Amino acid sequence: MWEQPLTAVQPGAAGLRFCGLNSDRHHVLKAWIAAILWLIVIAVESSAWLSAHNTGRILYPLFHFLFSLDREQFQHWHFFMRKGGHVFGYGLLCVLLFRAWRETLPVASRARWTVRWGTLAVLGTALVASLDEWHQSFIPSRTGNIHDVLLDTCAGIGAQILVLLWMKFFPR
């Protein structure tokens, strides 16, 4: 399964030749790169640039123009858009972590979903959510909130339920 080195350069008749990843390693690498890229997106979203004040400054004029919302009405919509972003972002993270663990820790059976993969994905999601809120507690324009950690973890659990149902009702 892991015959070839991760990256190797071998001499050949036409000079040096690059030996790529074998198929198994390639899938593992792709899965983890996707998860890491999404973690970077979450880190950027956790910065002061995307605080409620900054996103509200951009979105309020747009929503006022399009829907004639006053500031108070906008605050409600803005709150739900931000929490919806949490649900989407951490749900997607959980799916990407599930995919990465599934590629990293194969099982002998042809199972497409296991409790082990799902649990690791949810625990990883909860860890990232906790670290994200802890990080935000040090940024003056942000607040670290345990409720967001719970929301993010629930989004991960919901995502795993959806993955399980998808794999049950849409077999290969």
N, C-alpha and C positions, 0 to 999 in steps of 0.2 A: 504494500500500500504506500509506503514512504520511501520508495527506491531512490529517487533522484534527490540531490541536494536542493535546497530552496533556490539558490541561484548558483550557477556554475558556468564557467567559461572553459570550453574544451578546445584543444587544437584540432584542426581539421585540414583537409587538403587545400581549402581556400582561405586559410588563415584561422582566426579565432571564430568560434561558433558558440552562440548563446543557447544553453539548454534551459528551456522554460520549466515551469512547474508541472508536475504531473496533474492529472485531472482532479484527484482527491484534494491535493494541497491548493489547487487553484480555486476550488469551491469554498474551502475554508477561508482562504485569504479574501475572496470576494465578499463573503458573508461578514467577516470582521471589519473590512474596510467600510462597508455600508453602515454598520453600527457606529463605527468611530466617526464617520462623517456626520451622522445625525447627532452624535454627542457634541460635536463642534457647533452645530446649529443651535443646540440647547444652550451651550456656553455663551454664544453670542446673544441669544435671547435673554440670558440672565444678566446681561450688562446694563449699565445705566442708560445706554442708547435706547433700549426698548422698555424703559420704565413706563408706568401708566401715564405719567405726566407727558412724556415725549410722544407716545403713541396717540394720546388724546389730542395733543396739539396738531397732529397731522390729520387724524380721522374726524375730529369735530367739524371743521369747516366743510369737509366732504359730505358728511351725514346731514349737516345743516342745509347745505345746498340741495342735495338729492331728495331728502325726506322731510325737510323743514323741522327737524328736531331742535328743541331748545336744549340748553346745557343740562338741565336736570334729566330730561328724557334720554339724552345721549349717555349720561353717566351709567344708567341701567344697561343700555346696549353695550357700552364699552366694557363693563364688568363681565357680562356674559360672553362677549367675544374673547376676552382674555382668558376666561376659565375654559371656554371651548378650545382655545389654543393649547391649554394645558392637557386637556383630554386627548386631543388629536396628537400632539407632540409626544406625550409619554405612552400613548397607545401604540404609536408607530415605533417608538424605541423598543417597547416590549416585543413587538413582532420581529424587529431586526435582531434583537438579542436572542430570541427563540431560534431564528434561522441560523445565527452564528453558533449557538450551542449545539443545534442539531447537526451541523456540519462538523463540529469539533469532536463531539462525543457520540459516534455512531453506535447503533445497537445491532445485535445479531438478527433480530427480526426485521421485517419490512415496515415497521411502525412509522407512521408519519408524524405522530404526536406522542410524547411520553410525559408523565408527571415530572420526571427529572428535568427535561428541557424547559417545560412550562414554569416550573418552580424557580429554576435558575434565572429565567428571563424576568419573572416578577420580582425576585429578590434584587436583581441588577437594576431594575427600574426603580424600586424603592430606595436603593442606595444612591442612585444618581439624583433622584428627587430630593433626598435628604441633604446631600452635598450641595445641590443647587440652592436650596432654601438657606442653608448655612452660609453659603457664599453671599447670597443676597442680603443677609443680615449685616454685612460689613459695608454695603454700598448705601450711602446716605439717601439716594432717591428710590431705594428699593426696601422691601421688608421681607424678612424670612418668616414664613407662616406654616405652622404644622398642618393646617387645614389643606394647604396646597400639596403637601407631601401625601396626605391621605387621598386627596383627589387624584393625584398622579398615580399612586399605587392602585387605586380602584380602576383607573383607566387601563393600567397594565393587566389587571385581572380580567377586565371586560374584553380586552384584546385577545387574551389567551382563550377565553370562552369562544370568541368568534373564530379564532384559528382552529380550535378543536371542532367546532360545528362545521366550518368550511371543509376540513379534511374528512369529516364523517360523511357529509352529504355530497361532496364533489370528489369522489375518489379518482385517482389517475386513470 
